[in-house]
Amino acid sequence: MKKPSFTTLMLIAGLLFLYLPMAILMFYSFNSSRLVTVWAGFSGRWYIELFRDRQILGAVWTSLRIAFFSATMAVCLGTMAAFVMTRFTRFRGKTALSSMVTAPLVMPEVITGLSLLLLFVHMAQMIGWPTDRGMVTIWIAHTTFCSAYVAVVVASRLREVDLSIEEAALDLGSPPLKTFFQITLPMIAPALAAGWLLAFTLSLDDLVIASFVSGPGASTLPMVVFSSVRMGVSPKINALATLIILTVSLATFLAWYFMRRSENKRRMAMAQQDAH
Amino acid sequence: MKPSPLARLPRALRPGRGWVIAVPLLWLTLFFLLPFGIVLKISLSEAAISVPPYGAILDYSAETLNIALSFGNYLFLTTDTLYIAAYWGSVKIAFLSTVLCLLIGYPMAYAMARAPARWQLVLLLLVMLPSWTSFLIRVYAWMGILSNNGLINNGLLWLGLIDSPIRMMNTNFAVILGIVYAYLPFMILPLYANLARLDGSLLEAASDLGSRKINTFFKVTLPLSKGGIIAGSMLVFIPAVGEYVIPELLGGPNTVMIGKVLWEEFFHNRDWPVASALAMVMLAILIIPIALFHRYQSRELKE
């Protein structure tokens, strides 16, 4: 057998480094002891307690709703921005728009959170809205930073797709909007789905920005988890973490499986064409 | 670049064009650009015991407009050594974490880019998957591993290698470990994208001409992957400077980082003007790294 190279060994070690802590977390979620680090036998009691915790369940529901609406709005805004960046000729403000679109990608969260909260406070003083902060203000904040990620994902796809099909449609007299919905949209649909999923997970995951712009009314899941883990390690959070990791892994596996299947199909179709 | 077909149409035929530009532009101006102006404004006002807790800059009374700009908040930051220590501590910890991420991430990205084609997607998904789970929970995972009665200390005690637990939680070591762990995928992603595009024929040419492998790496591969190194490093360094969650959960009293200080000024002391001044100074420190990232990003988008 060939001796594995240094980089291959590093890759294996790096993946172990990434996955071991999560595996340990999942393992200890089945521990019957309250002390998380002492193994006292297999038990599923923390899962039962988790599903009895109304505060956590409520926060899950709040977070899921915010994430759904943020991701949906972010896909609309991000796709528009990506379209402007890739398909439109120069116009005044294009550079400004492009840099504003990608700026939230690397902005420290405390700055984004603070600045948005101050904006909402000002708006409340000047136009009387928003009277109280909660889901709507979190939705606005999440939409803003998520659309940056969507724009980058969609723009890279828009650059790949063949322009000539769109051009042909336009040359044959199809109106731009119709061309977009009938030609461009189906071609970039996978990128839209990827962007939506990315925005959804980003919104579900955000703690800092939500803590700034939320009011007393709305607590998202990360906010509840954070206030709990601040006090120390808790087996209920381990159970929750296990469920989150399993869900994300399953979704990723399904995405990979369908990507591979469509890739195989395409390859087979191409092979058949070559045979003819 | 080829002119877009939309541009060739007469103006009357594309009524939607203005809207497609206006909607994202308005949204971002209102919810991204304008808030920075407000932070700047509040950083120049004086703290007051009121709701909201800051004084007005513009005051119109007796038919005169008074503009009171207070630089006191900025001066205050220089007088208290806590703030300077926090900025310096953040930059130091973020820098060390970025270097470590690069040292771990580069070989990983290199191995991924050299892996057989059918493996590459799987490896990429494996590297990115943790970042899709939950940032908070991945940081939390280390609490159970590093604490005094945690997994590592229990293991070492059981093996008899140590007599009393080593303090790892609530140290700068734990914070750096946490940052490296949390941000490693963001270092690997741009590096992999860059290295996967690397033209293999250049490496072949170098080896045909008798260059040793290590020499080829430093003379060809490394310079060509500069863009990926910059992008990955900035994706780690910039958020790490402002990091709040990791120093709060894994750090101790000796860990002073600016994100945490800003959070405490805002939520505990309710001193909004000082928190705003802290944010503005942080932005000023980060402006060069952010500009670097944008230059790379716009070059990447043009390709």
Interface residues (C-beta under 8 A of the other chain):
Chain A: S5 F6 T7 T8 M10 L11 G14 L15 F17 L18 Y19 P21 M22 I24 L25 Y28 L35 V36 T37 V38 L77 G78 M80 A81 F83 V84 M85 R87 F88 T89 F91 G93 L97 S98 S99 M100 V101 T102 A103 P104 L105 V106 M107 P108 E109 V110 I111 L114 S115 L116 L118 L119 V121 H122 Q125 I140 A141 T143 T144 S147 A155 S156 R159 L163 E166 E167 L170 D171 P175 P176 L177 L198 T201 L204 D205 L207 V208 F212 P222 V225 F226 V229 R230 G232 V233 I237 L240 A241 I244 I245 V248 S249 T252 A255 W256 M259 R260
Chain B: K2 P3 S4 P5 L6 A7 R8 L9 L13 R14 G16 R17 V20 I21 V23 P24 L25 W27 L28 T29 F31 F32 L33 L34 P35 F36 I38 V39 I42 P52 I104 G105 P107 M108 Y110 A111 M112 R114 L121 V122 L123 L125 L126 V127 L129 P130 W132 T133 S134 F135 L136 I137 R138 Y140 A141 W142 M143 G144 I145 S147 N149 G150 L151 N154 Y181 L184 P185 M234 L235 I238 P239 V241 G242 E243 Y244 V245 E248 L249 G259 L262 W263 F266 W272 A275 S276 A279 M282 L283 L286 P289 I290 F293 H294 Q297 S298 L301
